[in-house]
Amino acid sequence: MENQIIPDEVIMTKIFYIRGQKVMLDKDLAELYGTETKKLKQQVNRNLNRFPSHYMFELTKEENELLRSQNATLKKGEHSKYLPFVFTEHGILMLSNVLKSESAVQVSIRIIDVFVRLREVYAEQTEVWLAIEKIKSKLDNQDKNMEIVFRYLDELIDKKENQPPRKTIGFKPDGF
């Protein structure tokens, strides 16, 4: 995919949510960067000091199996016998530094742009959900207020019906 514009949708399908973070697999990044996974991992291993655990981590066997079961493209036997590395947004940015090619820099920029857009979309969705919850809260309060009004109306009607007839007062002309 070197020197091509990578559609956002392609990048988005390669982003996973693992350990509470949005990450990308080493094999997917190698494909986007136009290199082999083995070479990408070699560069990372040579520069491990640039990849703290919040930039990159290795999947556990359980996480890898779960990922394979959720993703039809990760079939057993077709991929490395080693557990994959996954990279966070910051780790992807650091990858462009260790791969040292202009295309790696451009691909990293595209990927980071997608991460930023995903964050913006998530923030917008959060705002929408908060607005919906606010409206629900107001409706619940209105329902409670309406219930109180109807209860008062029922009490007034009961009072009126159960009230003894009133004694008339005032002047009564004869013949009535």
Backbone bond lengths (Angstrom), bond angles and torsions (degrees), N, CA, C in turn:
res aa  C-N    CA-C-N  psi(-1)  N-CA   C-N-CA  omega(-1)  CA-C   N-CA-C  phi
1 M - - - 1.457 - - 1.527 110.78 -
2 E 1.286 115.23 15.06 1.456 120.67 -177.06 1.519 110.72 -62.84
3 N 1.353 115.26 138.48 1.463 123.34 177.08 1.524 113.74 59.56
4 Q 1.292 117.63 21.80 1.458 121.35 174.94 1.517 108.12 -115.09
5 I 1.315 114.15 154.81 1.459 117.99 175.18 1.521 107.15 -80.91
6 I 1.316 115.45 121.52 1.460 121.02 -178.74 1.521 107.91 -89.67
7 P 1.334 117.56 122.39 1.465 119.42 178.65 1.535 110.93 -62.11
8 D 1.317 115.38 143.20 1.472 120.82 178.96 1.526 111.24 -54.95
9 E 1.326 116.47 -38.60 1.466 121.06 -177.26 1.524 111.00 -60.61
10 V 1.341 116.76 -38.11 1.467 120.92 178.87 1.528 109.50 -63.64
11 I 1.307 116.17 -45.44 1.468 120.23 179.98 1.529 109.88 -65.21
12 M 1.333 117.19 -42.95 1.468 120.37 -177.94 1.524 112.37 -60.76
13 T 1.336 117.11 -35.19 1.470 119.26 -179.85 1.518 111.78 -70.00
14 K 1.318 117.26 -13.65 1.463 121.50 -178.11 1.529 112.25 -101.61
15 I 1.317 117.01 6.03 1.467 121.24 178.35 1.526 108.38 -100.04
16 F 1.321 115.42 127.69 1.465 121.56 -179.81 1.524 109.76 -119.35
17 Y 1.311 115.59 158.93 1.464 121.54 178.23 1.526 107.14 -108.52
18 I 1.329 115.65 105.33 1.466 121.56 -177.10 1.523 108.66 -131.52
19 R 1.326 116.06 134.09 1.475 122.77 -179.58 1.528 111.50 53.42
20 G 1.316 115.16 36.77 1.459 120.02 176.21 1.517 114.13 75.83
21 Q 1.343 117.49 15.19 1.463 120.99 -179.01 1.523 110.42 -132.89
22 K 1.328 115.11 148.75 1.454 120.09 172.68 1.520 107.06 -82.22
23 V 1.341 116.09 124.41 1.457 121.49 -175.74 1.522 111.09 -137.60
24 M 1.333 114.69 165.59 1.460 121.62 174.10 1.524 108.59 -127.79
25 L 1.332 115.41 145.20 1.460 121.66 -179.54 1.525 111.55 -76.14
26 D 1.327 115.08 150.09 1.461 120.39 178.32 1.522 112.34 -57.25
27 K 1.345 118.31 -40.43 1.466 120.74 -177.88 1.531 111.62 -67.47
28 D 1.330 116.36 -36.24 1.467 119.58 178.27 1.525 110.72 -69.29
29 L 1.327 115.81 -40.89 1.461 119.54 178.38 1.529 111.10 -65.93
30 A 1.333 116.45 -40.68 1.461 119.82 178.08 1.527 109.89 -60.24
31 E 1.311 116.55 -42.47 1.471 120.43 177.98 1.527 111.07 -61.24
32 L 1.333 116.76 -46.24 1.467 120.44 179.60 1.529 111.82 -64.58
33 Y 1.338 116.42 -36.95 1.462 120.48 -179.74 1.531 112.41 -79.59
34 G 1.336 116.23 -10.21 1.459 119.40 179.30 1.511 113.20 75.61
35 T 1.330 116.50 36.28 1.463 120.88 178.61 1.521 108.54 -135.25
36 E 1.315 116.43 176.04 1.462 121.12 177.39 1.523 109.14 -85.95
37 T 1.326 115.48 148.52 1.469 120.45 177.91 1.525 110.25 -57.93
38 K 1.337 116.27 -40.67 1.468 121.10 -179.51 1.532 110.78 -58.91
39 K 1.319 117.08 -42.89 1.471 120.57 -179.23 1.529 111.12 -69.49
40 L 1.318 116.16 -38.30 1.464 119.77 177.78 1.524 109.47 -61.69
41 K 1.335 116.82 -46.29 1.461 120.89 -179.60 1.539 111.47 -64.57
42 Q 1.331 116.69 -36.51 1.469 119.83 177.99 1.523 109.92 -61.52
43 Q 1.314 116.86 -45.44 1.474 120.43 179.85 1.531 110.62 -63.07
44 V 1.320 115.78 -40.43 1.470 119.64 178.98 1.526 109.32 -64.35
45 N 1.331 117.21 -46.56 1.468 120.62 -179.23 1.526 112.12 -62.72
46 R 1.315 117.31 -31.87 1.465 120.81 177.48 1.532 111.54 -72.97
47 N 1.311 116.19 -19.46 1.468 121.36 -176.27 1.536 111.34 -126.30
48 L 1.311 117.52 38.11 1.473 121.36 -175.95 1.522 113.42 -56.46
49 N 1.324 117.18 -28.79 1.465 119.90 179.96 1.531 111.90 -64.43
50 R 1.325 117.75 -18.50 1.468 121.70 178.15 1.531 112.82 -86.76
51 F 1.327 117.00 -4.83 1.461 120.65 -173.87 1.527 111.59 -126.13
52 P 1.335 116.85 75.74 1.473 118.58 174.85 1.531 109.74 -64.29
53 S 1.307 116.39 168.82 1.474 121.05 -173.35 1.530 113.70 -61.53
54 H 1.330 118.68 -21.66 1.459 118.52 177.49 1.532 111.37 -88.51
55 Y 1.327 117.97 0.78 1.472 123.56 173.11 1.527 110.92 -102.98
56 M 1.341 115.83 -35.67 1.448 121.06 -175.96 1.523 109.22 -156.74
57 F 1.326 116.23 143.02 1.458 119.97 173.18 1.518 109.15 -150.59
58 E 1.321 114.93 160.70 1.457 120.52 179.34 1.525 108.00 -92.52
59 L 1.323 116.22 138.47 1.456 120.07 178.06 1.521 110.14 -70.15
60 T 1.316 116.38 150.47 1.462 120.79 171.80 1.528 107.56 -79.91
61 K 1.336 116.39 166.24 1.471 120.06 177.45 1.524 110.45 -58.06
62 E 1.334 116.67 -41.33 1.462 121.32 -178.70 1.534 111.11 -64.42
63 E 1.314 116.77 -45.40 1.466 120.98 179.07 1.526 110.59 -62.55
64 N 1.339 116.30 -40.87 1.459 121.05 179.98 1.527 110.54 -64.73
65 E 1.327 117.06 -43.88 1.470 120.74 178.64 1.528 110.88 -64.52
66 L 1.322 116.51 -41.79 1.461 120.33 178.23 1.519 110.45 -62.38
67 L 1.312 116.54 -41.94 1.466 121.06 178.45 1.526 110.56 -63.83
68 R 1.313 116.90 -41.98 1.468 120.74 177.47 1.519 111.53 -62.89
69 S 1.316 116.39 -40.95 1.468 119.21 -178.44 1.526 111.99 -69.81
70 Q 1.324 117.32 -27.29 1.461 121.30 -179.82 1.522 112.44 -86.51
71 N 1.332 117.21 -19.66 1.455 120.91 -173.05 1.526 108.94 -124.36
72 A 1.316 116.47 112.11 1.464 122.04 -175.67 1.527 112.77 -61.78
73 T 1.334 117.90 -22.14 1.469 119.54 -177.79 1.517 112.11 -78.20
74 L 1.315 117.66 -12.56 1.465 120.53 -179.99 1.526 109.60 -100.17
75 K 1.308 118.05 72.20 1.462 122.24 -178.10 1.531 109.46 -85.05
76 K 1.309 114.89 144.58 1.451 120.83 -178.74 1.530 110.29 -62.82
77 G 1.310 116.43 137.57 1.448 121.45 177.21 1.523 113.71 90.80
78 E 1.309 118.38 -15.67 1.454 121.02 -178.45 1.516 112.00 -92.15
79 H 1.301 117.52 -8.65 1.451 120.35 -173.91 1.520 110.88 -126.40
80 S 1.301 115.72 177.64 1.449 123.83 -175.93 1.524 111.80 -54.54
81 K 1.334 114.06 147.50 1.467 118.81 175.76 1.526 110.98 -78.49
82 Y 1.339 116.03 -9.80 1.459 121.17 178.54 1.523 109.62 -90.62
83 L 1.314 114.27 150.38 1.464 118.49 177.12 1.528 109.55 -68.91
84 P 1.318 116.99 140.47 1.467 119.00 -176.55 1.525 112.42 -75.12
85 F 1.326 113.59 151.36 1.454 121.29 168.32 1.522 106.47 -86.38
86 V 1.319 115.98 146.57 1.459 120.27 170.26 1.518 107.72 -123.29
87 F 1.326 114.59 146.31 1.453 120.78 -174.32 1.522 110.08 -121.06
88 T 1.323 115.82 133.84 1.461 120.99 173.91 1.527 108.29 -79.89
89 E 1.297 116.08 178.65 1.469 121.26 178.87 1.531 110.99 -54.01
90 H 1.321 116.93 -44.34 1.467 120.57 -179.14 1.525 111.39 -69.44
91 G 1.318 116.60 -35.80 1.460 120.20 177.18 1.520 111.61 -65.18
92 I 1.318 116.53 -36.75 1.465 121.07 177.70 1.523 109.85 -64.62
93 L 1.304 116.00 -40.60 1.461 119.92 177.59 1.537 110.21 -63.20
94 M 1.311 116.15 -40.71 1.463 120.19 179.33 1.530 110.79 -67.50
95 L 1.335 117.64 -32.38 1.464 120.87 178.59 1.524 111.73 -57.33
96 S 1.319 116.22 -39.55 1.467 118.84 -179.17 1.528 110.75 -62.41
97 N 1.322 117.01 -28.02 1.465 120.88 177.96 1.527 112.27 -74.44
98 V 1.328 116.71 -37.14 1.466 118.14 -177.05 1.519 111.93 -85.41
99 L 1.327 118.58 -24.47 1.468 120.51 178.47 1.525 111.20 -79.45
100 K 1.313 116.63 -24.91 1.465 123.75 171.34 1.526 115.16 52.84
101 S 1.301 117.42 42.23 1.466 119.00 172.48 1.523 108.03 -127.79
102 E 1.304 115.73 153.15 1.468 120.05 179.88 1.525 110.54 -63.23
103 S 1.336 117.08 -38.28 1.469 119.04 179.86 1.530 110.91 -66.22
104 A 1.348 117.18 -35.62 1.471 120.29 177.50 1.520 110.26 -62.94
105 V 1.323 116.43 -40.14 1.462 120.57 178.49 1.533 109.66 -63.22
106 Q 1.336 116.95 -46.47 1.467 120.91 -178.72 1.532 111.91 -64.17
107 V 1.336 116.23 -42.07 1.473 120.23 178.68 1.528 109.47 -64.53
108 S 1.322 117.42 -42.58 1.471 120.68 179.06 1.525 110.89 -60.37
109 I 1.318 116.48 -41.67 1.467 119.99 178.70 1.526 110.12 -61.23
110 R 1.340 116.94 -44.11 1.472 120.49 178.70 1.530 110.70 -60.22
111 I 1.333 115.62 -45.44 1.465 119.69 -178.10 1.522 110.21 -64.68
112 I 1.317 118.00 -43.95 1.468 121.63 -179.98 1.529 109.59 -62.71
113 D 1.333 117.36 -39.57 1.473 120.63 176.87 1.530 110.91 -59.03
114 V 1.327 116.52 -40.12 1.473 120.07 178.71 1.527 109.96 -67.00
115 F 1.328 117.66 -42.47 1.465 120.49 177.09 1.536 110.33 -58.34
116 V 1.320 116.41 -43.86 1.469 120.62 179.93 1.526 109.88 -63.10
117 R 1.332 117.09 -44.63 1.468 119.74 179.26 1.517 111.82 -62.97
118 L 1.325 117.08 -39.72 1.468 120.01 176.86 1.524 110.82 -61.25
119 R 1.333 116.38 -40.87 1.464 120.69 178.35 1.528 110.44 -62.85
120 E 1.340 116.88 -41.58 1.472 121.18 178.91 1.522 110.97 -64.71
121 V 1.331 116.65 -43.32 1.473 120.52 179.01 1.522 109.94 -62.37
122 Y 1.333 116.57 -43.00 1.457 120.61 178.73 1.527 110.79 -61.92
123 A 1.322 116.74 -42.38 1.472 120.68 178.97 1.525 110.53 -62.84
124 E 1.337 116.62 -42.08 1.469 120.00 178.53 1.521 110.43 -63.54
125 Q 1.330 117.46 -42.18 1.461 120.74 178.67 1.521 110.48 -63.08
126 T 1.313 116.20 -39.39 1.458 120.20 179.04 1.527 110.05 -62.39
127 E 1.328 116.76 -42.59 1.469 120.91 177.77 1.518 110.95 -61.55
128 V 1.330 116.92 -41.27 1.468 120.85 179.20 1.525 109.78 -63.90
129 W 1.342 117.22 -45.35 1.470 119.95 179.36 1.529 111.54 -62.77
130 L 1.325 116.83 -38.91 1.466 119.47 177.87 1.531 110.64 -64.27
131 A 1.329 117.36 -41.01 1.469 120.97 178.16 1.525 110.37 -63.92
132 I 1.314 117.70 -41.08 1.472 121.48 178.39 1.519 110.23 -62.77
133 E 1.330 116.37 -44.18 1.464 120.00 179.19 1.528 111.32 -63.29
134 K 1.324 117.13 -36.81 1.460 121.53 178.06 1.527 110.04 -64.28
135 I 1.320 116.69 -43.73 1.471 121.35 178.16 1.520 110.30 -63.80
136 K 1.331 117.08 -43.69 1.472 120.77 178.07 1.526 110.54 -58.40
137 S 1.333 115.65 -43.36 1.458 120.63 -179.79 1.527 110.78 -61.09
138 K 1.343 115.49 -43.88 1.464 119.25 178.50 1.520 110.93 -63.69
139 L 1.324 116.92 -41.27 1.464 120.52 178.97 1.517 111.05 -64.23
140 D 1.339 116.38 -40.73 1.468 119.63 177.40 1.524 110.11 -60.53
141 N 1.340 117.27 -43.44 1.461 120.86 178.62 1.522 110.78 -63.90
142 Q 1.337 117.01 -40.79 1.461 119.95 178.32 1.525 110.41 -64.07
143 D 1.329 116.97 -40.40 1.466 120.35 176.99 1.522 110.46 -59.55
144 K 1.328 116.91 -43.24 1.463 120.91 179.41 1.531 110.35 -64.73
145 N 1.336 115.99 -42.35 1.474 119.68 178.85 1.522 111.15 -63.56
146 M 1.333 116.35 -42.35 1.465 119.84 179.04 1.528 110.63 -63.92
147 E 1.313 116.55 -37.46 1.457 121.15 178.24 1.531 110.25 -61.88
148 I 1.308 116.61 -42.58 1.470 121.64 178.58 1.530 109.96 -63.24
149 V 1.335 117.25 -44.95 1.470 121.40 179.47 1.516 110.23 -59.81
150 F 1.328 117.65 -46.13 1.475 120.35 -179.91 1.523 111.47 -66.32
151 R 1.319 118.02 -34.96 1.461 120.36 177.26 1.535 110.17 -63.76
152 Y 1.364 116.36 -43.43 1.469 120.60 177.58 1.524 110.82 -62.83
153 L 1.318 116.97 -42.18 1.471 120.32 177.81 1.525 110.95 -61.45
154 D 1.332 117.25 -43.64 1.461 120.94 177.61 1.526 110.97 -60.87
155 E 1.342 117.35 -42.10 1.461 121.17 178.33 1.526 110.93 -63.08
156 L 1.320 117.29 -41.86 1.475 120.58 178.35 1.522 111.61 -63.62
157 I 1.348 115.82 -41.85 1.474 119.75 179.04 1.519 109.95 -64.77
158 D 1.339 117.64 -44.33 1.467 121.27 178.23 1.528 110.58 -60.71
159 K 1.323 117.24 -42.96 1.460 121.91 179.27 1.524 110.34 -60.31
160 K 1.336 116.27 -45.25 1.475 121.77 -177.41 1.527 109.69 -64.67
161 E 1.327 117.82 -42.32 1.464 121.95 -177.75 1.522 111.63 -70.91
162 N 1.299 118.18 -35.95 1.464 122.40 -177.08 1.518 113.41 -91.50
163 Q 1.290 117.07 6.36 1.458 121.28 -178.58 1.535 108.67 -81.77
164 P 1.350 116.76 133.32 1.477 118.49 176.98 1.526 109.28 -66.65
165 P 1.341 117.00 152.69 1.469 118.92 -179.22 1.530 109.66 -59.08
166 R 1.286 114.65 142.14 1.457 120.05 -177.68 1.511 110.50 -82.53
167 K 1.283 114.25 143.09 1.452 120.60 177.44 1.518 107.55 -78.67
168 T 1.297 115.60 126.13 1.461 118.87 -178.75 1.505 109.46 -74.34
169 I 1.291 114.34 144.87 1.459 119.69 179.66 1.511 108.05 -128.24
170 G 1.264 115.27 159.66 1.445 119.06 175.97 1.523 111.17 111.98
171 F 1.320 119.43 -171.98 1.459 127.16 -177.05 1.510 110.04 -77.13
172 K 1.364 116.27 132.17 1.451 121.77 174.08 1.512 108.37 -120.44
173 P 1.285 113.59 116.38 1.468 114.76 176.32 1.529 110.15 -70.38
174 D 1.322 115.85 151.52 1.475 120.65 178.79 1.517 110.02 -63.60
175 G 1.228 118.70 145.79 1.442 124.07 177.19 1.529 113.06 97.49
176 F 1.166 112.87 2.35 1.481 114.58 177.56 1.480 110.08 -107.19
